[in-house]
Amino acid sequence: MGFDPKDVAVVSAQMAESLLSANILRNKGKDGRSIVAISTFRNNTALYDFDPKLMFNRVTVTLNKTGVAYCYVTNDAYVSQHRSNIAASNRRADLKNELLEFAGSTDRVSHRSSGPSPQYTLTLELIEDHASVGRTTQKSYQIHMTLNEIGRGLAIWEDLQDVSKTRTRASVGF
C-alpha cells in the first residue's frame, strides 16, 4: 500500500519533461537560461518520513540537463549557507557605509550579489487520498507541480499526476 520511491522519481521526471515541452520558460537570464527555484514542498500525506529529494532531484536534473533552465532548491543547505553568508557581509557593508556617511566620507562599500535571481518558482505537493469499497482499499497519491512567474505572481503552468496502489484484504474465516 505504500508509495514506491520509483513511482515518485518517474512521475516527477515526466512532469518536468511536460514543463519543458510546454515551452513557457521564456524569461531568460544573461546567459540565455531561465532560473527556476523550487521554493515550496507540501507533504499532505501520512508518509511523514517521505524524502522530498526524490522529487527535487529528478526535476532539477531534468531541467538543468536541457540547457533551458538552471534549477535549484531554496532550502538546499549549500544555497542557504551561501545566501546567509552574503547577507551577513552585506549587513556589515551597510554598517560601514552608515559610519562612513556619519564621518562625512563619500566612499561607499559595495554589496555582494547572492547570485542571479530566479524568474520562476516551482512548488511541489504530494497529496494522499484513500477510499474503501467492500474489501478493496485504494490509496491514491497525486503529485502536483505549479510554476509561478515571479513579478506577476501568476501560475503559468500546472500539472497533476496520479499514482494509485490497490489491495484486497484477505477474508479471515474460522
Backbone as a ProteinNet text record, in pm:
[ID]
protein_1_A
[PRIMARY]
MGFDPKDVAVVSAQMAESLLSANILRNKGKDGRSIVAISTFRNNTALYDFDPKLMFNRVTVTLNKTGVAYCYVTNDAYVSQHRSNIAASNRRADLKNELLEFAGSTDRVSHRSSGPSPQYTLTLELIEDHASVGRTTQKSYQIHMTLNEIGRGLAIWEDLQDVSKTRTRASVGF
[TERTIARY]
81.8	0	85.5	213.7	298.4	325.2	384.8	418.9	559.2	575.2	704.2	790.8	911.9	1001	1028.1	1027.4	1047.1	932.8	810.3	695.4	714.2	761.6	783	885.9	996.3	1103.3	1056.6	990.1	945	842.8	744.1	639.3	696.5	786.8	848.2	925.6	999.8	1074.2	979.6	870.5	771.7	709.8	683.5	623.6	722.2	848.8	949.9	959.8	952.3	952.1	828.5	715.2	592.1	608.6	673.3	700.5	786.9	890.4	978.2	905.6	822.1	751.5	646.6	602.2	507.2	573.6	707.5	785.4	742.5	730.5	688.3	798.8	914.8	1026.5	1094.4	1028.5	1075.8	1160.2	1138.8	1220.7	1358.7	1458.6	1594	1686.9	1791	1896.7	1998.5	2108.9	2213.1	2272.5	2277.9	2340.1	2239.3	2117	2017.8	1938.5	1955.2	1878.8	1787.7	1671.7	1580.8	1633.5	1598.9	1637.3	1508.9	1501.5	1383.3	1423.3	1355	1379.2	1264.4	1298	1195.5	1180.5	1069.8	1056.8	973.6	881.1	789.7	762.3	758.7	715.2	615.1	499.1	397.8	373.2	378.7	352.6	217.9	113.9	-20.6	-55	33.9	13.5	43.6	20.7	57.8	201.7	270.3	408.7	502.9	514.8	592.5	741.4	787.9	930.5	962.8	869.7	891	1002.4	1099.1	1211.3	1179	1159.7	1123	1231.5	1353.6	1460.7	1429.8	1343.2	1302.5	1236.4	1164.6	1101.5	1198.2	1262.5	1350.8	1459.9	1527.1	1641.8	1604.6	1493.9	1453.1	1416.3	1350.6	1310.9	1434.4	1523.6	1641.4	1731.9	1753.2	1838.6	1777.3	1649.1	1583.1	1592.7	1564.2	1568.7	1711.1	1805	1942.9	2009.5	1979.1	2043	2002	1885.9	1834	1903.3	1962.3	2020.4	1918.5	1793.4	1688	1682.9	1712.2	1697.2	1804.2	1831.5	1905.4	1799.4	1809.4	1709.4	1780.5	1730.5	1788	1677.4	1707	1611.4	1648.4	1552.8	1583.3	1621.7	1576.7	1612.4	1733.9	1807.1	1930.8	2032.1	2101.8	2193.7	2303.6	2359.8	2466.1	2413.7	2298.1	2238.9	2205.9	2145.4	2108.2	2231.1	2336.4	2457.7	2522.8	2530.1	2588.2	2512	2379.9	2299.1	2306.2	2313.1	2322.8	2458.9	2566.6	2698.6	2700	2639.5	2632.3	2549.6	2437.1	2351.9	2428.2	2504.6	2583.7	2688.9	2754.1	2853.4	2789.3	2670.5	2600.3	2554.9	2518	2481.3	2603.1	2720.3	2843.8	2874.9	2855.4	2879.2	2784.3	2658.6	2563.3	2609.1	2656.3	2704.1	2825.1	2919.5	3036.2	2994.6	2898.2	2850.8	2785.9	2709.7	2649.9	2757.8	2861.1	2971.1	3047.4	3071.4	3140	3057.1	2925.9	2836.6	2835	2831.8	2832.9	2963.5	3074.1	3204.9	3221.1	3124.6	3131.1	3202.6	3235	3305.9	3207.4	3251.5	3167.7	3199.9	3300.5	3334.4	3221.4	3198.7	3094.7	3151.5	3108.1	3141.8	3029.4	3065	2962.2	2907.4	2787.9	2723.7	2767.4	2769	2793.7	2659.7	2659.8	2539.3	2529.4	2410	2390	2361.7	2381.8	2360.2	2241.7	2222.8	2111.4	1977.5	1884.1	1750.1	1669.1	1586.9	1506	1394.5	1359.4	1243.5	1116.7	1135.2	1021.9	1042.2	931.7	936	848.3	891.8	819.4	778.4	651	603.7	561.4	589.5	555.9	471.2	376	289.4	262.4	268.2	234.3	104.8	3.2	-131.2	-172.4	-238.3	-284.4	-435.8	-497.8	-641.7	-663.8	-755.3	-783.9	-932.9	-974.6	-1115.9	-1126.8	-1236	-1261	-1398.4	-1402.9	-1529.6	-1524.5	-1605	-1602.3	-1466.4	-1405.6	-1274.5	-1159.5	-1190.7	-1086.5	-1059.2	-933.7	-891	-799.2	-823.7	-737	-679.1	-547.7	-479.6	-437.3	-473	-436.9	-344.2	-233.5	-138.9	-134.7	-121.7	-109.3	14.8	82.6	192.5	143.5	151.5	103.9	220.8	245.9	350.6	289.2	337.2	291.3	411.9	418.3	523.6	464.1	526.2	480.5	584.3	536.3	626.1	642.5	767.2	794.6	768.8	715.3	685.2	539.1	488.8	347.1	263.2	325.8	255.1	154	169.7	74.5	126.9	36	69	57.3	171.1	168	170	189.6	186.8	155.2	73.1	42	31	61.6	42.2	6.1	-80.3	-125.1	-125.5	-46.5	-36.4	-77.4	-151.8	-196.7	-108.3	-86.8	-22.5	-104.8	-163	-251.4	-196.9	-228.3	-196.2	-326.9	-351	-473.9	-440.6	-517.1	-501.1	-637.8	-646.9	-768.7	-734.9	-813.6	-791.3	-836.8	-756.8	-791.5	-903.5	-994.7	-1101.2	-1050.5	-1093.3	-1049.3	-1169.9	-1153.8	-1263.8	-1220.8	-1317	-1288.5	-1370.9
-120.1	0	125.5	112.8	230.5	291.3	406.3	481.6	441.8	384.9	337.2	456.8	471	581.5	587.5	472.4	471.9	544	526.4	595.9	746.9	792.8	935.9	988.7	918.1	962.2	967.1	862.5	855.5	964.1	977.9	1077.5	1218.9	1245.2	1378	1413	1318.9	1342.4	1365.5	1289.3	1308.1	1447.8	1492.7	1624.6	1734.9	1717.8	1815.8	1818.3	1702.3	1696.2	1766.6	1748.9	1817.1	1968.8	2015.2	2158.5	2208.6	2133.6	2173.9	2173.2	2072.8	2064.1	2174	2233.5	2345.1	2471.1	2474.2	2585.3	2721.4	2730.3	2856.1	2924.8	2862.7	2924.4	3025.5	3139.3	3238	3348.1	3379.2	3481.4	3423.2	3487.4	3433.9	3528.1	3469.7	3546.3	3589.3	3646	3696.2	3587.9	3466.2	3358.1	3279.7	3328.7	3266.2	3153.7	3127.7	3022.5	3084	3025.6	3067	3014	3082.1	3034.7	3000.8	2874.4	2823	2781.6	2836.3	2798.3	2709.9	2590.6	2507.1	2563.7	2632.1	2712.4	2648.4	2563.6	2510.2	2363.4	2285.9	2147.3	2124.4	2071.3	2037.1	1887.2	1823.8	1681.2	1663.9	1643.8	1623.8	1475.7	1398.1	1254.2	1209.9	1082.3	1023.4	971.7	994.8	948.9	1053.5	1053.4	1157.6	1147.8	1030.2	1014	1026.9	1078.5	1095.1	1196.9	1160.4	1248	1325.3	1457.4	1534.9	1537.9	1498.6	1496.3	1396.4	1298.3	1205.1	1280.1	1386.9	1469.3	1576.7	1645.9	1757.7	1714.7	1603.2	1562.1	1536.5	1468.3	1439.3	1567.1	1659.8	1784.9	1869.3	1886	1970.4	1910.4	1779.9	1716.2	1731.2	1707.1	1718.3	1860	1960.1	2098.8	2145.5	2109.4	2154	2090.5	1963.9	1894	1948	2009	2051.9	2175.8	2256.5	2382.4	2494.4	2465.9	2566.8	2645.9	2578.3	2642.7	2595	2681.7	2642.7	2623.7	2518.2	2490.8	2460.2	2517.8	2488.2	2486.8	2424.4	2413.3	2519.5	2602.5	2713.8	2668.5	2551	2506.3	2414.4	2408.4	2332.4	2393.9	2312.3	2361.1	2449.6	2410.6	2490.2	2626.7	2626.5	2752.1	2842.3	2785.5	2864.2	2923.2	2844	2892.7	3003.2	2983.7	3084.5	3217	3208.3	3330.7	3396.5	3318.5	3379.1	3444.5	3385.3	3448.6	3581.5	3584.3	3708	3812.5	3770.9	3864.6	3923.4	3841.7	3891.8	3990.9	3960	4050.1	4182.9	4177.6	4299.8	4381.4	4313.9	4387.9	4462.4	4396.7	4464	4582.7	4567.2	4677	4793.7	4763.5	4869.5	4946.1	4872.8	4937.5	5026.3	4975.6	5055.9	5180.4	5165	5280.2	5385.1	5340.2	5434.7	5510.1	5436.4	5500.9	5598.8	5559.2	5647.9	5772.9	5753.5	5866.9	5960	5903.1	5981.7	6061.4	6002.3	6068.8	6168.9	6177.7	6274.6	6224.4	6099.1	6043.7	6011	6027.1	5991.9	5851	5787	5649.3	5556.6	5453.4	5355.8	5215.6	5124.1	4982.8	4917.6	4844.8	4786.8	4656.4	4623.9	4498.4	4386.8	4265.5	4146.4	4091.1	4032.1	3970.3	3826.7	3784.9	3646.6	3554.3	3605.3	3524.2	3575	3520.2	3565.1	3530.8	3619.5	3597.5	3510.6	3424.1	3338.9	3418.1	3374.2	3431	3352.3	3227.7	3139.7	3065.7	3033.5	2943.5	2822.3	2708.5	2584.2	2530.2	2504.5	2445	2301.7	2214	2072.8	2030.3	1943.5	1895.4	1747.2	1672.3	1530.9	1516.1	1461	1453.1	1306.2	1270.5	1132.4	1131.7	1032.7	1011.9	861.3	813.1	670.3	647.6	538.7	502.4	351	308.5	165.3	131.2	21.2	-32.4	-181.6	-223.1	-363.5	-398.3	-502	-544.4	-481.4	-395.2	-332.8	-191.9	-166.4	-33.3	23.4	146.4	211.7	338.1	346	467.9	535.7	658.9	734.7	846.6	858.1	965.5	1054	1179.6	1274.7	1359.5	1389.1	1484.6	1606.4	1720.5	1845.6	1942.6	1994.3	2093.8	2219.7	2332.9	2461.6	2550.3	2608.7	2703.6	2843.7	2929.4	3067.3	3161.6	3263.4	3364.7	3472.8	3495.5	3596.1	3733.9	3820.3	3955.4	3969.3	3874	3877.8	3797.8	3702.8	3622.9	3527	3496.6	3409.3	3266.9	3172.9	3033.4	3018.5	2994.7	2989.6	2846.6	2749.4	2608.9	2526.2	2421.8	2327.5	2187.8	2091.9	1953.2	1875	1778.4	1693.1	1550.1	1464.3	1325	1233.4	1129.4	1030.5	907.5	851.9	722	648.1	532	460.3	323.6	282.9	148.7	84.7	-38.9	-106.5	-240.3	-277.3	-409.9	-460.5	-589.2	-651.6	-719.2	-687.5	-750.2	-894.5	-981.8	-1124.3	-1142.1	-1230.2	-1257.6	-1363	-1347.3	-1438.1	-1524.5	-1653.8	-1742.1	-1840.6	-1886.7	-1984.5	-2107.4
0	0	0	27.7	34.9	-100.5	-96.8	-217	-257.6	-372.4	-419.9	-461.8	-406.9	-445.1	-595.1	-662	-806.8	-877.1	-823.4	-880.3	-871.2	-755.7	-734.3	-833.9	-847.1	-935.5	-1080.7	-1125.4	-1264.1	-1294.2	-1208.6	-1231	-1223.9	-1131.1	-1121.1	-1247	-1300.3	-1424.3	-1541.7	-1546.7	-1653.4	-1645.5	-1524.8	-1507.8	-1547.3	-1516.3	-1558.3	-1710.7	-1774.5	-1920.9	-1977.1	-1910.2	-1951.5	-1943.4	-1837.7	-1822.6	-1938.4	-1971.6	-2081.2	-2215.7	-2238.4	-2366.3	-2382.1	-2270.5	-2277.7	-2332.2	-2331.7	-2387.4	-2331.6	-2199.4	-2137.9	-2058.2	-2048.3	-1975.9	-2068.2	-2087.8	-2184.5	-2122.5	-1995.1	-1929.4	-1906.8	-1960.1	-1955.1	-1879.2	-1821.8	-1759	-1863.4	-1818.4	-1908.7	-1997	-1948.1	-2025.9	-2110.1	-2117.1	-2203.2	-2142.2	-2013.3	-1946.7	-1840.8	-1824.5	-1717.6	-1585	-1477.3	-1344.5	-1269.5	-1226.4	-1157.9	-1016.9	-918.3	-778.7	-731.3	-682.5	-618.6	-478.6	-457	-336.3	-226.7	-263.7	-162.7	-189.4	-80.4	-87.9	24.2	-11.6	88.5	81.7	198.2	209.2	277.5	196.7	250.9	251.5	315.7	325.9	468.4	493	622	617.6	506.4	489.9	548.9	679.8	747.1	719.2	682	654.5	506.2	427.8	284.5	259.7	177.8	145.7	18.1	27.9	-90.9	-198	-162.3	-262.4	-373.8	-346.2	-450.3	-565.6	-533.3	-635.8	-685.4	-591.6	-626.9	-724.2	-692.9	-773	-918.3	-940.9	-1078.8	-1153.8	-1085.9	-1150.5	-1181.6	-1083.7	-1106.5	-1213.5	-1209.2	-1309.9	-1448.9	-1461	-1591.9	-1646.6	-1563.6	-1611	-1637.7	-1551.4	-1569.1	-1691.6	-1720.5	-1832.5	-1968	-1977.1	-2107.1	-2161.4	-2073	-2117.9	-2127.4	-2093	-2097.4	-1967	-1856.9	-1726	-1628.9	-1533.6	-1413.6	-1306.8	-1231.1	-1129.4	-998.5	-889.1	-758.7	-654.6	-541.2	-431.4	-327.7	-289.8	-198.8	-59.7	-16	119.2	118.8	6.9	-0.4	95.7	170.9	273.7	214.1	100.2	39.1	-5.1	-72.2	-119.2	-0.7	103	220.8	288.9	304.8	369.7	287.8	157.8	68.5	80.6	71.9	78.4	216	323.3	456.6	476.4	420.5	428.3	353.1	235.9	156.6	231.4	289.8	363.9	482.1	554	667.2	618.8	508.1	450.8	410.8	354.2	313.3	434.6	543.7	665.9	720.7	717.2	760.5	670	539.8	445.1	474.8	507.3	542.2	665.3	765.4	887.9	857.6	778.8	740.7	664	573.9	496.3	586.1	686	780.4	858	900.6	973.9	884.2	758	664.1	636.5	621.5	597.4	718.6	836.3	959.7	971.4	924.3	929.9	815.6	725.8	617.2	493.7	486.2	371.2	260.1	137.1	21.7	-29.8	29.7	-8.1	36.7	-42.4	-8.3	-24.4	61.2	50	-29.9	-135.1	-221.7	-163.3	-207.9	-168.6	-261.4	-205.8	-286.2	-332.9	-447.9	-501.1	-449.8	-413.6	-368.7	-485.5	-605.3	-724.2	-802.3	-919.4	-1002.9	-939.4	-957.4	-902.3	-998	-943	-1030	-1098	-1217.3	-1286.8	-1254.9	-1205.6	-1179	-1046.9	-982.8	-868	-899.6	-850.7	-872.1	-735.8	-717.8	-593.5	-622.7	-527	-540.8	-421.7	-448.2	-341.3	-363.2	-253.9	-255.1	-175.8	-240.3	-182.6	-173.7	-63.7	-43.7	-28.3	-90.4	-74	-73.2	8.7	6.2	19.2	-44.7	-44.7	-29	33.4	50.6	-4.4	-77.6	-125.8	-96.2	0.4	40.8	98.7	41.9	91.6	12.7	-80.3	-161.8	-111.8	-87.1	-44	-150.6	-185.9	-283.1	-221.4	-223.3	-184.8	-312.5	-322.9	-441.2	-398.9	-468.4	-443.7	-566.7	-543.4	-652.4	-630.1	-738.9	-735.4	-812.3	-746.9	-804.9	-815.2	-934.9	-955.5	-1014.3	-966.2	-1017.2	-1042.4	-1161.7	-1196.3	-1191	-1110	-1096.1	-1154.4	-1224	-1277.1	-1171	-1130.1	-1027.1	-1085.6	-1005	-1050.3	-1087.9	-1162	-1198.5	-1099.6	-1030.7	-931.6	-990.8	-1116.8	-1183.5	-1193.6	-1174.9	-1203.3	-1354.6	-1421.6	-1568.1	-1621.4	-1532.9	-1572	-1449.5	-1467.7	-1359.3	-1418.1	-1336.1	-1374.9	-1249.3	-1265.7	-1156.1	-1207.9	-1144.3	-1188	-1073.5	-1106.9	-1009	-1012	-893.3	-880	-774.8	-811.2	-719.2	-684.6	-564	-516.5	-469.3	-508.1	-468.5	-404.9	-303.5	-244.2	-199	-190.1	-141.7	-9.4	93.6	222.9	218	269.1	273.5	375.1	341.8	437.3	536.4	659.5	764.8	804	800.6	836	944	1021.6	1124.9	1103
[MASK]
++++++++++++++++++++++++++++++++++++++++++++++++++++++++++++++++++++++++++++++++++++++++++++++++++++++++++++++++++++++++++++++++++++++++++++++++++++++++++++++++++++++++++++++

